[in-house]
Amino acid sequence: MQAYVYKSLRKADTYVFLSERDDFARLPDAVRDQLGSLQFVLETALTPERKLARADAAVVRENLRLRGFHLQFPPALEEARTPDA
């Protein structure tokens, strides 16, 4: 399955995966309004073996299959912190 990844220019570290390139009509209006402009960053094949840095590829594939899109939000503040040395 191909995925087309876009970053939000309004929300830092927020990405949208689409099942079809530039098919922004799949996004609900409220989501499009919150994300603002989107910039294309990557086309990738989401195979079962594919690992993603901050998302479960199986979940992304399922969301693309069911909805045509997947949202990836920035990590929670606690996840982003490094433990004290």
C-alpha positions as MATLAB code, in Angstrom:
seq = 'MQAYVYKSLRKADTYVFLSERDDFARLPDAVRDQLGSLQFVLETALTPERKLARADAAVVRENLRLRGFHLQFPPALEEARTPDA';
ca = [
       0.000    0.000    0.000;
       1.343    3.428   -0.939;
       1.111    6.304    1.515;
       1.659    9.993    0.839;
       2.871   11.938    3.859;
       2.341   15.657    4.462;
       3.425   17.870    7.324;
       1.246   20.546    8.813;
       2.716   24.011    8.434;
       0.608   25.209   11.374;
       1.019   22.347   13.902;
       4.616   21.343   14.607;
       5.466   17.640   14.290;
       1.990   16.796   12.990;
       1.721   14.678    9.860;
      -1.068   13.400    7.613;
      -0.787   10.136    5.702;
      -3.090    9.880    2.674;
      -3.923    6.832    0.582;
      -3.972    8.977   -2.574;
      -1.643   11.862   -3.337;
      -3.135   15.306   -2.718;
      -6.580   13.829   -1.866;
      -7.266   16.366    0.885;
     -11.031   15.961    0.411;
     -10.702   12.789    2.558;
      -9.884   14.957    5.586;
     -12.823   16.245    7.623;
     -13.196   20.034    7.405;
     -12.395   20.479   11.111;
      -9.099   18.593   10.689;
      -8.129   20.594    7.598;
      -8.901   23.843    9.424;
      -6.725   22.908   12.429;
      -3.765   21.702   10.367;
      -3.679   24.631    7.958;
      -1.512   24.245    4.864;
       0.063   20.863    4.268;
       3.433   20.294    2.611;
       4.258   17.022    0.834;
       7.278   15.317    2.410;
       7.314   11.631    1.443;
       5.840    8.827   -0.620;
       6.380    5.390    0.905;
       5.246    1.805    0.543;
       3.623    0.607    3.772;
       4.399   -3.093    3.641;
       3.872   -5.366    6.650;
       7.656   -5.321    7.191;
       7.846   -1.526    7.119;
       8.817    0.187   10.379;
       7.864    3.803   11.045;
       9.634    6.068   13.507;
       6.608    7.183   15.527;
       3.657    5.145   14.347;
       2.625    1.528   14.050;
       2.599    0.800   10.304;
      -0.267   -1.704   10.739;
      -2.429    0.986   12.365;
      -1.535    3.474    9.616;
      -2.439    0.925    6.910;
      -5.758    0.157    8.614;
      -6.651    3.864    8.920;
      -5.743    4.413    5.271;
      -7.886    1.442    4.264;
     -10.890    2.494    6.362;
     -10.710    6.311    6.195;
      -8.211    7.160    3.487;
      -6.073    9.102    5.975;
      -4.068    8.770    9.192;
      -3.003   11.554   11.553;
       0.314   11.442   13.378;
       0.576   13.849   16.284;
       3.739   14.950   18.097;
       4.831   12.790   21.002;
       3.388   13.718   24.384;
       5.566   15.995   26.485;
       6.462   13.175   28.867;
       7.498   10.917   25.978;
       9.718   13.666   24.563;
      11.654   14.221   27.807;
      14.879   12.393   28.424;
      15.451   10.902   31.887;
      17.685   12.850   34.269;
      21.227   11.550   34.345;
];
